[in-house]
Amino acid sequence: MTQQTILVVDDEPPMRKLLASNLKASGYAVREATDGSEALKLIDEHPFDLLLLRRQHAWAERAPGAAGAQEECRHARPDPVSEGT
């Protein structure tokens, strides 16, 4: 079985590092992004099994061009289970 890869997106370093550390300790491969722009770059470069991000990021409201990042992430790799519901 291949190792599942998770992208953790959070603009607060302590929370991002805590999540990443716990996930790595549980056997997952983890990549980290500090904002939507960085997350979208990583999504374009690598397939992820799961994206973890806050529903309302501070950067989503203040960063130029990042307002739609959450929506982009949602459509980057649709969940076959929830797709069509």
N, C-alpha and C positions, 0 to 999 in steps of 0.2 A: 504494500500500500504506500502511495506517495504521501509525503508530508503536506498537510494543508497549509496554505499561506493566507495570512490575515493582514490587512492594511489598517493601521490605527491612525486616525486623523484627529488631532487635538492641538489647539494653540497654546495650551498650558503644559509646559514641559514636565512638571511633576506627575500629572495625571497620565500623560502619554507614556512616560517611562514606566510608571507603575503597571499600567495595562500591558505594555509590551513585555515587561519582565515576567509577569504572571503567566502570560500566554506562552512565552518561550519555555518557562519552567514546566508547562503542561505539554510540551512537545510540538508546538506549532512554530512554523517559520513566520516571522513577523517583520513587516516593513513599517516605517513611520513617516508621517507627513505632518507638517505644522499648519497647513492651510489648504484650501480648495484647489488652488493652482498647482501646488506640489502634488496633491493627491491625484489630480487629473493626469499629470505627467507620468506618475508611477503606474496608473491604470493603463495608460497607452503602452507602457513598456513591459508590463508583467501581468499575467492573469492572477486574480485573487479569488480565493474561495469565499472570503467574507470581508466586508468593509465595516469598520466600527467608527462611527462619528456621532457627535452630538447632534441632536435634532435641530437645535438653533445655535449655531456657532456665531461667536462675535464677529469673525471675519466675513461671514455670509452677508452681513449688513454693511460693513465698512470697506471691504476690499473691492477695488474696481474690477469688474468682470467676474467676481466670485459669487454674485447673488444666485446664479443658477447652478452652482457647483453641486449642491446636494441632489438636484434633479438629474444632472449629468451622471453622477455616481449611481443613482437609482437605475438608470437605463444602461449603464456601462456593461453590466452583465446581469440580465434579468434572472430572477429566481424561477426555475421551472415549476416549483410547487405553487407559488403565489401568482404566477403569470396566468392571467385569464380569470382571476377571482375578482 
